[in-house]
């Protein structure tokens, strides 16, 4: 999977931008991430983990954790 990072101005209409990008062919999902509020990202990560555990999707869960660990090590 590949990701596209878009930096916006403070006054940008993020919902409109999200809807426009979601209309593009090949886009499976669009997510707004607020770098100023890492707590919201942490909540999303825990919610995703909880859903993966409920579904028994342990392989994806382990892969996600491994990806997080390796990403953090490459930034150093």
NORCORQUI-V28045 format. One record per run of one state. SS is the DSSP state (A for helix, B for strand, O for the rest). FROM is the first residue (numbers start at 1). LEN is the number of residues. If there is no record, write none. Layout:
BEGIN
((SS,FROM,LEN) (SS,FROM,LEN))
END
This chain:
BEGIN
((O,1,13) (A,14,9) (O,23,15) (A,38,18) (O,56,2) (A,58,17) (O,75,2))
END
